[in-house]
């Protein structure tokens, strides 16, 4: 499952993109940014797939 959450931080926003295992409901990977680019959730998926190399997103 994927998710984007907006977090308030001292008058500005942080955007948290995450992937969660549907069975265990544990976070598999995540990425936080100050702006919400199109690839926010893709970057989180990339980290889950290969923590050291993020291919086209990275």
Order of alpha helices (4+ residues) and beta strands (2+ residues): beta-beta-beta-alpha
